[in-house]
Every structure is written in C-alpha cells, then in structure tokens.
Amino acid sequence: MMSRNAPDSFSSPQEGEPLLETKETKSLKQQNAILRKIARDQLGEGIWGLRKDIQRFTHEEIVFLFARVFSLYGIDYVKEIRTNYPDCICVKEAQEIGIEFEALLSGFQSHLANSDDLTKCQYIVCWKDDVEIHSPLRHEIERHKINVLELERLYNDFRVKRRSQSVEWTENEMARLKPNQLKVLNVFISLDRDVLKTGDIGDSLNIHGRALGGALKGFTEMAKRKEWLVRKHPMGWQFNKKYRQKVVTTIKEFGKDIGIIPS
C-alpha cells in the first residue's frame, strides 16, 4: 500500500478578492476549455463571431448564449423557456428558479412597476451589467436578492485550452494527492454535489485558511498539465464527476490512513 504521509503544504490564496480578479479565478480562465471552445469553434462566425466586437445582442441571442453555458452556474437543467414572465424556469439543487433574460441589465427596468414580477425572478441573465451602482434599479434588484449573471464575463474573458492537451487521471495518481485534497474530493462525493462554495467545503472538513486554500489552489495548478479534478466555478468550486468512480475507489483504499471514513 502506498504511504499517505506526504507533506500537505501549499501557499494560501488571497481570500475576499472580487471574482475574476484573484489568482484562482485567473487560473479558471485557463481551465475552462469547453466553454471557450464552444464560443470559438461551434458558434464560429455566427452569433458570437458577428456580435462580439460591437457587444450588442438581441433578447433571443441572449437565450441562446445562456443555453450553451448554463451548467457553469450550477444549474442542473432548463425546464421551460416561454413568453410569460419570467422567461425561463430552471432547476438548481432540486429547486425551481425563475430567470429573466435581458440584452442589457437596464432592460429589467420595465418590471419594476409590478412588485409580483420581482418576487418571481431569482436570476437576471444579461450580456452586460450597465446599471449604475446607486441607481433605483440596482437598489430594487439587491433588495429582492435577485442574482445577476453577466454573460460577457464568461464569453470574453475565458482562454482557450486545447482538449488534446488534457491528460486523464489514473487511480495511482489520485493516490498520490495530498491528504487535504483527498478530503476535499470526499466532500463532493459524500454530499453528492458537483458544485460547492468554498465555505461549505471548509465547514464540512473543519479546515479553513491556508490549509483549505492551499489544497484548492493545488487543484488549479495540476489542471495546467492534467485534466481538471476540481476547478474554480462562478458559484464556488466544481468537481469533475467523470472521475467519481475513481475517486471513490481511491478513498476506499487510502481514506482510513488520513482519517476519512468512506461513505
């Protein structure tokens, strides 16, 4: 049996920095090959290619662009797209959520007159957030706890990483992961979740600060030379469920050595 006494030392990522400005989220841009490949190769000179320079999209084009990437927001599936308000009903973590599509966030202004509209919508998906910080519209969106998903940040910022560079993990390689990294993987398995917030992972493990940040940063570093196991996600951290069975097998074999009781 292989030894599980490897040192578990990593440098800590900076906590509390804005999304898309930390070292971790810069690494996310490099990891997200599938998303950017869709934008470049599959959309090609169609909607994405013709509109990306002028940065203007129609309502229907926003729906299409969202449909290609909704899973990156932790949404399980799209249940309905319709003409009634809100435009879309999705399922996220077994709960139905209402989504309204706008080319620009300022287009949501038309719904402020009807207070019922605000309670039915949990997300606004737009290409660009063009609303001033202290505007009445911003105040109402925040007061009703409506999340804003800005597609521009995904489609414009993510870099290309060729799939041919992706190398799959083996069980032997997983066995050489740091103890805290195996513990992180076990949290995704035991909670049966693909996406978790950093705080939820830390609370489940009772590990915070440098120890947790180092383990998560280690995953992003490894993704530069191998296929990703855990990567930064707009909603937290995402587990590559493709490797679920290999992770389960590894934890069953080595988990007890580092204090993990397999589920």
C-alpha angles and dihedrals in degrees: 000000000000120000119257095197098100113137116263103212125141135151116256122252118229110267125215098022119140118271114270091021102078127087088247094056092045086057089050089062089059094046098050097086097145095055096047092043089057091051094049107030107026099035089036114153092349124088096333097042096047098043106035095087099046091039094218125128135172124238091256092050090054089055090052095047091048091050090060095055109024093116090065088068092056093258113148099205145331111256101181142358112195148157094248123086122300098039096219141026116205135173119235122174090346092306127110114236130190119229128191119198122217130170087218125017090237088069088075088073090090091067097057092085091067113058091192089063091060094053093051095055124075098167137033114201114199138156093235137012102226098162120118116245095241098037122125090243092056089048093053093046091052094041091056091043094238113167119226118215111195110201093193090072091058102040097040103039108041118097129221120256115180116238089221088069092058114107119195123235123245126208090247090057092048089053088062094057118117115268094248090051092054088049090053091051090049091056091058090048097045093046091041091225132137096199127039135170118245091244092052091053091048093047092050091052098032085231122127141155120022096357095055096035091051093051092050093045088052090061091054091049092051091050089068090071104021139033111284122263098179122009139177113271133189087248097042125283129347128211119214099236089195086082097046096112094046091050092049091051092048093049092049090054101040106015097094090056090065099034100268117139105205115237 
